[in-house]
Amino acid sequence: MPTTDQLNERELRVLEAVVQTYIETAEPAGSQTIARRFGLGVSPATIRNTMSELEDKGYLFHPHTSAGRIPTDRAYRVYVNTIMRLSPLTHEARDRLNAELLGSRNAVDEILRRAAQVLGVLTQELGVAVAPALDELVLERLELVPVSSERLLLVFNLRGGMVRTIFVEVPARVGVEAVQDVARILNERLAGHTLQQIRATLPARLRDTGTGEGGRELLNIFIAQAEGIFDRDEQNAVVLGSAQMLADQPEFASNARMRELLRLTEGRDLLKQALASRRQTGLSITIGAENPDARLTDFTLVTASYEAGELRGVIGVMGPTRMPYHKIIGLVEHTSRMVEDLLE
């Protein structure tokens, strides 16, 4: 982890100026620009020498033949940890979050979808969220809804307002009365237990149930497919806002970089792995090469965990390392608190 022990006051001020300039312009920062914009009280030549020293120490680098410098991941880390001053939320941002998230207590999925979307719009990055893990959530009620002669929709109503659905294939000869009978038995035997408990003990819980032949056949399907039906961890999913926010940024002007971004957002497995471990960490910022997977070395992830009772997840943004950290961190933390309030 970089420290500022080896940087003097002038180097810190020049580093701050380069980072801010590059965040705002996406152009390498030159000494003349820094001198003109920031009034550091020293000449452009002194600034140029200081930038050269910062480059030698690994905080800046030259892109191609440009006279200007660009911050490294190391520079962004020092900026975030030591130099940066957080910006308060603007009235416009607060009003937009309130308009999108308050006023209706929707299912968790809808709250997270809206939160990721509005964060993306406000930050011009990609809004991301991770839905809560469900294994420890208590089943309050099950519903079985016939959608065709060979298919049922199983609706899980879980404590905390979480609603989950899954389709179950059934034999065509299972009638409506048998479906209703099985729904009653499932609620009697399973309600009040966690999904993890249900999955581990389902055969014992459904033993010696008094139902007809069609109902027994349907119960046997539930027993045989318990791992798939009651293992809802695949629903611990990544929720994404619009990738268009990132697509408009200079970093993704090339077709190759755009394809890379689309692979990340369409596959989602990589993002799920990167985000799921953050559920217990509060505010988390990983910059460029700090990300454990090399495919994320061009990106920064800024996330905050949310917790409401047994519901725990993550909300935040992903974008290029050139992002306005001083604005984004406050937005992410405020949004996570709003999500917690809505879930409670």
N, C-alpha and C positions, 0 to 999 in steps of 0.2 A: 504494500500500500504506500503510495507516494506521500512524503511529508514535505513541509515547507521549511524544514530546518536549514536546507542548503540555499534557500532563496532569500535575498535581502529585500528591503522595502521597495526599492526601485524595480527590482525584477518582478515582484508581486504585482505592482501597479501596471507595468508594461504587459505582463501576462494577462491580467484582467482586461486590459484594453484590446489586446489581440483577440481574446475569446469573445468578448462582446461584439467586436467589429465583424468577426467571421460569422457569428450566430445571426447577426442582422443582415449581412450582405451576401453571404455564401461566396465571398471573394477573398483571396489571400490579403492579409493586412500588411501594408507597407509602413515604413517609419514616418514618412511625410503625412500619411493619413492619420496615424496615431497622434502625432504632434499637433495636427490641426484640430482634431476632434476632442482630445481629452485634456489639453492644457496641463501636461505633467510637469511643467516648469523646467524642462531640459530640452536640448536641441535635438533635431531629427538624427544627427550623427550619433549622439549619445543613446538615443532610442534604438538606432540600428545596431550599435555595439551590444546593447543589452539583449536585443532579440537574438543576436548571434550567440551570446552566452546561454540563453534559454534553449536554443537549438542544440548546443553542445551537451546540455544537461538532459535532453530528451523531452522537452516540453513543447517545442515547435519544430516544424519541418518545412522545407522548400518544396512546393509542387512544381515539378518540371524546371523551367528556367525562370519562373516568376521571381521578382524581387521581394514579393510579400511572403509572409509566413502563415501557416495553418496550425491550429492547436492539435496536439496529439491526445490520445486517450488519457495519458498521464496529466496533461494540462487541464482537461475537463474535470478530472478527479480532484485536483487541488482547488480548482474553481468552486466546485460543489461543496467540498468539505471545509474550505477555509475562507475563500474570498467572497463568495456570492452573498448578496442580501436578498432575501425572499420578498417578492412583490405581493402586496395585499390583493385580495380578490377585487376586481372591479364590480361596480354595481350592475353593469351589463351582464357579466359572467354569472353573478349570483342570481339575477333575475332569470337568465336562460336556464340555469340548473333547476330553479324552483318551478319554472313553467313546465319543464320536461318531466320532472320526477315527483313533484308534490301533487296532492289533490286526489290521487287515486291509489289505492293499495292493491296493486296487481300481483299476480303470481311472481315468484322470484325471477323466473326467466325473463319476464317482460321488464321488470325493474332493471336487471343487468343489461338487457339489450338497449334500453333507453339511455342508461348511464354511459355505456361504451360509446354510443352514437353521439351524445352531446359532448362528451369529453373530446372525441375526435374533432368535432366542429370547433370547439373553443380553443383547442391547442394546435389545430392543423396537423395533428399526428394521427396515428392509428389507435383508436380506443380499443382496449382489451379488457376482458373480465374472465374470471373463472367461477363457475357455479359451485355451490357448496358440495362437499362430499356427503353422500346420503346414507352410508352404512349405519351411522349411529342415529339416524332420524327415526322417529316412532310413526308407525302406520296408524292413521286414525280411521280410515275407511277405504274400502275397495269398491269399485264399480266394474261390472262386466256389461259391455254394450255390444250386441251383435251388429256387425257392419256388413256381413255377407253370410251365405250359408256355411262357409268354411273358415270364417275369421271373426275373432272377438277383439274388441278394444278393451284392454285392462287399464283402468285409471287408478293410480295411487294418489290418495289424498294424505299428505304427510304433515306431521306437526310442524308449525312454523309457516304454514301457507304454501309449502312446496307442492306442486302438482306434477306428476309424471305419468306418461302413457306408454304402453307397449302393445303391439299386436300379437295375438296368440292364434296359431293355426289349429283348427279343431275339425273332427270328422263331421261331414255334412248331416249325419243322422242325429246329432245332439240338438234337442229341441229347446224352445224358449223356456219352458218350465224347468228343464234341467239346468239351464244357465242361471235362472233366478235362484234355484235351490242351492247351487254351488256358490253363488255370490253370498247368500246368507251364511253358509257354512264357513266360507273364508273369513268373513267379517267376525263371526263368533270366535273362531279359533286363532286368528292372526292379529286382529286390532289390538293396539296397546303394546306391541312388541316392535323392536327395531328391525330393519331389513336384514341386518347381520344375524340377529337371533332367528328370524323366520327362515332364512336360507339354511342355517345349520340344523334346524329342528323340524323342518316342514313335514317329512314323512310321519314322525311321531305325532305331530299336531293334527294331522288329517287321518290318523288311524281310527277305525271303528266309527266312521260317520254313517249315519242313516240316510241313504239316498238311493234313488233308483239306478238302473243300469247305465243310462245316459249320463247321469250325474257322476257316477263312479268312474266312468271312462274319462270324463273331463277332469276330475280330481287327479287321476293317474297322470294326466298330461302335465298338470301343475307340479306333481311330485317329480316326474322324470326331467322336467325342464327348470327345476328350482334355481340352479346356478345361473342360468341365462335370464330368467324372469325376474328374480329378486336381487341379482347382482347389478345394481344400477350405477356402478362406478363409471361406465362409459358416458353417463349423463353428467359426470363431473367435467363438463365440457368447456372449451374456450369459446367465449362470445366475442365477436369482433364488430367494430364499427365499420365505416366505409373506408376502403383502401384508397379511394380517390383523393383523400386528404394528403396522403404520402405521395401519390402519383404526380401531384402538381409541384412537388419540391424539386429543386435542381439536381439533387442526388439521384433522382430516378428518371432523368431526362433520356438516358440511353435505353435502348430496347433490352439489352442484356440485364441491366439493373432492374428494369420493370418486370422482366420474366422471373428474376430471382425473388422479387417481392411477391409476385402472384403465387409462386410455388409455396412460399411461407404461409400465405394467408389461406390458400386452398387446401393444403395438406393438414395444417393445424397441429399435427402430432408434435412437432418440434416446439411450437409455442406452448402446447399443453405441458410438456415436460419442463420448459423453462419457467412457467408460471406457477405450476402446482406446488412447488417446494416453498413458495413465498407465503403460504397461507398463515403461517405463525409469526411472520417477521416484522409486522408493522410497515413502516416506510422502507422500500428497497429500491436502490438505484444501481444498475449494472451498466457499465459504459464500454462499448466496443469489445476489445479483447478480454475484458473481465467476464464476459459471458462464457459459460463452460463449453458451448458448442461453437465450432469455428464458423458455422453458417450464420451466426448472429454477430460476427465481429464488426460489421458496419453499423450496428444498431445500438441504441440505448433503450433500456426498459426502466420505466419509472412506475412503481406500483405501490399501493397501500392495501394491507389486508383489512377485511371487514369481519365483524363477529356480532351475531345476534342470537343469543341462546346457543342452540346446537348448530346453527348455520355459520359456516366459516368459508370465506373465499377471498378473491383478490380482484381489485379494480385498478386500472391505470392506463398508460399509453406506451406505445412503441414508436420510435422514429429514428432518424439518423442521429449520430452523435452530436451533430450541430443542431441542438435544440435549445430554446430559451428556458433553461432549467429554473431560473428564478421565478418564472410565471407558472410553469407546469407543476412544480412540486406542490404548491399551495392548492391548485385546482384539483389535483389527484387526492390529496388528503381531505379536502372539503367534501369531495364527492363520496369518498369512502364513508365518511361520517353520515352523510345523507342516506346512503344505502343502509347503513346500520339502523338509523332511525325508522326508515320505512319497513324494514324487516321485523323490527320490534313491535 
